[in-house]
Amino acid sequence: MTIDLLAGESSATDWTDPAGYWSATGDAVAGASGPVAALSIPALRYNALDMLVRSAGVPIRVASKSVRVREVIDATLALPGYAGILAFTLPEALWLAETHEDVVVGYPSVDRAALAALAADESASERVTLMVDDLAQLDIVDAVAPPARRATIRVAIDADASWRAPGLGHIGVRRSPVHEPGEVARLARAIADRPGFRLVGLLMYEAQIAGQADAAGSGDRVIRWMQRRSAQELLDRRAAIVGELRDIARLEFVNGGGTGSLELTASDLAVTELTAGSGLFAGHLFDGYRAFAPAPAAAFALEVVRKPLPDVATVLGGGWIASGPPLASRQPLPVWPPGLQTLPREGAGEVQTPVQGESARSLQVGDRVWFRHAKSGELAERVDRYHLVDGDRRVGEALTYRGEGKSFL
């Protein structure tokens, strides 16, 4: 393993000097051809350790969806305070469970081939936990492999953590259909009474808090108000849900939070573990949070291939859009040379991305423009490796899932 987050030091000043940071990163990968993705080891180390401080001793489960680089996942889990993986899909979880003992699938799965593989593998069935929020999902498992012909399947309930605000309605993402303590308890009893399944955990992800920047613009006061009210409601409701479930099953974990809400969720006594992943690489969406300022650990550079105007440089590719509504906030952000912006009518395009600004006048065909991705994991779907850098030195490389020949979703 090239990445060792237990060794070395990280100074928070390294990346607060954009000219020095991006110039050094560019020098480190100057010999690499084509589009390149770079990962700063000192910045990654800083982010991983900072999240441990923010979690206040509550263990952090690594969200693999937001990383998609096995070497980074392994290096992070080597740090005391990180434990377990929250995977995106069941095929990914089965793959990761070959080398990890605790893999929870973050979303329900109806992948019949993967379910059959899980049911037929006693080792995997002990290491992988499925996520459910509807008995129909259990019906799929039983149809693939009846209880009498398979190992017991570990399951966790995903309970809706959104806020049903008086007069405003649903605030948050549309995830689980079970929201109230009684609804979660009824589902838990049905699971407990069903042969071939064992209820071991609860997940509640408060996207309206963890995934919503609170210092991003003129509406930040409204966002803060919403998050305070939602947090208090969730604190009470999650405690009630956990109280109900502990009378039904022996829970191994109660999972909550995300990179954007580690402090808040860690303060909830009902929670036994947190989840975070995006904060390791720190896409530019995290620039709008008041509570923390992560280092821009991951970035990618695209090459200028044409100059349609003196103050416009066009790079090849670039339409690497993050999940969510297709707003400007989901597009890659040009960060070096300084002062560049994408064109309002083009944005980041599949085949080309024009960037405009005074500094574009000095860009020539063949030069590079550095971008930061909006989130984190999606970048790994576009490149087969990250070049590992430390200052102006390239110190190795780490293959993405794609580089290992995997494409889960």
Backbone hydrogen bonds, N-H to C=O, Kabsch-Sander energy under -0.5 kcal/mol:
donor,donor_aa,acceptor,acceptor_aa,energy
4,D,2,T,-0.5
7,A,4,D,-0.6
12,A,10,S,-0.5
14,D,11,S,-2.0
17,D,13,T,-0.5
21,Y,17,D,-2.8
22,W,18,P,-2.7
23,S,18,P,-0.5
23,S,19,A,-1.5
24,A,20,G,-2.1
25,T,21,Y,-2.2
26,G,22,W,-2.4
27,D,23,S,-2.3
28,A,24,A,-2.1
29,V,25,T,-1.3
30,A,27,D,-1.1
32,A,29,V,-1.8
36,V,301,A,-1.8
38,A,299,A,-3.1
39,L,387,H,-2.7
40,S,297,A,-2.5
41,I,39,L,-0.6
41,I,389,V,-2.6
44,L,40,S,-2.5
45,R,41,I,-2.7
46,Y,42,P,-2.4
47,N,43,A,-2.4
48,A,44,L,-2.6
49,L,45,R,-2.4
50,D,46,Y,-2.5
51,M,47,N,-2.2
52,L,48,A,-1.2
53,V,49,L,-1.9
54,R,50,D,-2.3
55,S,51,M,-1.6
56,A,52,L,-0.6
56,A,53,V,-1.1
57,G,52,L,-0.8
58,V,55,S,-2.0
60,I,81,G,-2.4
61,R,59,P,-0.5
61,R,274,L,-3.5
62,V,84,G,-2.3
63,A,276,A,-1.9
64,S,62,V,-1.0
64,S,86,L,-1.7
65,K,86,L,-0.7
66,S,63,A,-1.2
67,V,64,S,-1.9
68,R,64,S,-2.0
73,I,69,V,-2.2
74,D,70,R,-2.9
75,A,71,E,-2.3
76,T,72,V,-2.4
77,L,73,I,-2.4
78,A,74,D,-1.0
79,L,76,T,-1.7
82,Y,79,L,-1.9
83,A,60,I,-2.5
85,I,102,D,-2.2
86,L,62,V,-3.0
87,A,85,I,-0.7
87,A,104,V,-2.9
93,A,89,T,-2.2
94,L,90,L,-2.7
95,W,91,P,-1.8
96,L,92,E,-2.7
97,A,93,A,-2.4
98,E,95,W,-1.1
99,T,96,L,-1.7
100,H,96,L,-1.2
103,V,127,R,-2.8
104,V,85,I,-2.9
105,V,129,T,-3.1
106,G,87,A,-3.1
106,G,104,V,-0.6
112,R,110,V,-1.1
115,L,111,D,-2.7
116,A,112,R,-2.4
117,A,113,A,-2.0
118,L,114,A,-2.5
119,A,115,L,-2.7
120,A,116,A,-1.6
121,D,117,A,-0.6
121,D,118,L,-1.2
122,E,120,A,-0.6
125,S,121,D,-2.4
126,E,122,E,-1.1
126,E,123,S,-0.6
127,R,123,S,-1.0
127,R,124,A,-0.6
128,V,124,A,-2.6
129,T,103,V,-2.2
130,L,154,R,-2.8
132,V,156,A,-2.7
137,Q,134,D,-1.5
138,L,134,D,-0.7
138,L,135,L,-0.5
139,D,135,L,-1.9
140,I,136,A,-1.5
141,V,137,Q,-1.4
142,D,138,L,-2.6
143,A,139,D,-2.3
144,V,140,I,-1.8
145,A,141,V,-2.8
149,R,146,P,-2.2
150,R,147,P,-1.3
151,A,119,A,-1.2
153,I,196,G,-2.7
154,R,125,S,-0.5
154,R,128,V,-0.6
155,V,198,R,-2.6
156,A,130,L,-2.5
157,I,201,G,-2.2
158,D,132,V,-2.3
159,A,157,I,-0.8
159,A,203,L,-2.5
160,D,178,V,-3.1
163,W,171,I,-2.6
164,R,162,S,-0.5
165,A,163,W,-1.3
165,A,169,G,-2.3
168,L,165,A,-1.4
169,G,165,A,-2.9
171,I,163,W,-2.2
175,R,173,V,-1.1
179,H,177,P,-0.6
184,V,180,E,-2.2
185,A,181,P,-2.5
186,R,182,G,-2.1
187,L,183,E,-1.8
188,A,184,V,-2.5
189,R,185,A,-2.5
190,A,186,R,-2.0
191,I,187,L,-2.1
192,A,188,A,-2.7
193,D,189,R,-2.0
194,R,191,I,-1.4
197,F,194,R,-1.1
198,R,153,I,-2.3
200,V,155,V,-2.9
200,V,198,R,-0.5
201,G,155,V,-0.9
202,L,253,F,-1.6
203,L,157,I,-3.0
204,M,255,N,-2.3
206,E,204,M,-0.7
207,A,205,Y,-1.6
209,I,206,E,-1.8
210,A,206,E,-2.9
211,G,207,A,-1.8
212,Q,209,I,-0.8
213,A,211,G,-0.5
214,D,288,G,-0.5
215,A,288,G,-2.5
220,D,217,G,-1.7
223,I,219,G,-1.9
224,R,220,D,-2.6
225,W,221,R,-2.2
226,M,222,V,-2.6
227,Q,223,I,-2.7
228,R,224,R,-2.4
229,R,225,W,-2.2
230,S,226,M,-2.9
231,A,227,Q,-2.4
232,Q,228,R,-1.9
233,E,229,R,-2.1
234,L,230,S,-2.6
235,L,231,A,-2.3
236,D,232,Q,-1.8
237,R,233,E,-2.4
238,R,234,L,-3.1
239,A,235,L,-1.4
240,A,236,D,-1.8
241,I,237,R,-2.5
242,V,238,R,-2.7
243,G,239,A,-2.2
244,E,240,A,-1.9
245,L,241,I,-2.5
246,R,242,V,-2.3
247,D,243,G,-0.5
247,D,244,E,-0.9
248,I,245,L,-1.9
249,A,245,L,-2.8
251,L,249,A,-1.1
252,E,200,V,-3.8
253,F,200,V,-1.3
255,N,202,L,-3.3
256,G,273,E,-1.6
257,G,204,M,-0.8
261,S,258,G,-1.9
262,L,259,T,-0.8
265,T,261,S,-2.7
266,A,262,L,-2.3
267,S,263,E,-1.0
267,S,264,L,-0.8
268,D,265,T,-1.4
269,L,267,S,-0.7
271,V,268,D,-1.6
272,T,254,V,-2.1
273,E,254,V,-1.8
274,L,59,P,-3.0
275,T,256,G,-1.1
276,A,61,R,-2.1
280,L,277,G,-1.8
281,F,277,G,-0.6
281,F,278,S,-0.5
282,A,278,S,-2.9
284,H,373,H,-2.2
285,L,374,A,-2.0
286,F,283,G,-1.7
287,D,284,H,-1.8
288,G,285,L,-1.2
289,Y,286,F,-1.0
297,A,281,F,-0.7
297,A,295,A,-2.2
298,A,281,F,-1.6
299,A,38,A,-2.0
300,F,371,F,-2.5
301,A,36,V,-2.8
302,L,369,V,-2.2
304,V,367,D,-3.1
305,V,314,T,-3.0
306,R,314,T,-1.3
309,L,312,V,-0.8
312,V,309,L,-1.7
313,A,355,V,-2.6
314,T,306,R,-2.6
315,V,313,A,-0.5
315,V,353,T,-2.2
316,L,303,E,-1.8
317,G,351,V,-2.4
319,G,349,G,-1.9
320,W,318,G,-2.5
321,I,319,G,-1.3
322,A,330,R,-2.5
327,L,325,P,-3.1
330,R,327,L,-1.5
331,Q,328,A,-1.6
333,L,372,R,-2.8
335,V,370,W,-2.9
336,W,370,W,-1.4
340,L,337,P,-0.7
341,Q,356,Q,-1.7
343,L,354,P,-0.9
346,E,343,L,-1.6
347,G,343,L,-3.3
349,G,347,G,-0.7
349,G,352,Q,-0.6
353,T,315,V,-2.3
355,V,313,A,-2.9
356,Q,341,Q,-3.0
357,G,311,D,-1.9
360,A,357,G,-1.3
361,R,358,E,-1.4
362,S,359,S,-1.0
363,L,360,A,-0.9
366,G,304,V,-2.7
367,D,364,Q,-2.5
369,V,302,L,-2.6
370,W,336,W,-3.1
371,F,300,F,-3.4
372,R,333,L,-2.2
379,L,376,S,-1.3
380,A,377,G,-1.1
381,E,378,E,-1.3
382,R,379,L,-1.9
383,V,379,L,-0.7
386,Y,398,A,-2.8
387,H,37,A,-3.2
388,L,386,Y,-0.6
388,L,396,G,-2.3
389,V,39,L,-2.5
390,D,393,R,-2.6
393,R,390,D,-1.3
395,V,388,L,-2.7
395,V,393,R,-0.6
396,G,388,L,-1.0
398,A,386,Y,-2.2
400,T,384,D,-1.4
401,Y,68,R,-2.2
404,E,400,T,-1.4
404,E,401,Y,-0.7
405,G,402,R,-1.7
406,K,401,Y,-2.7
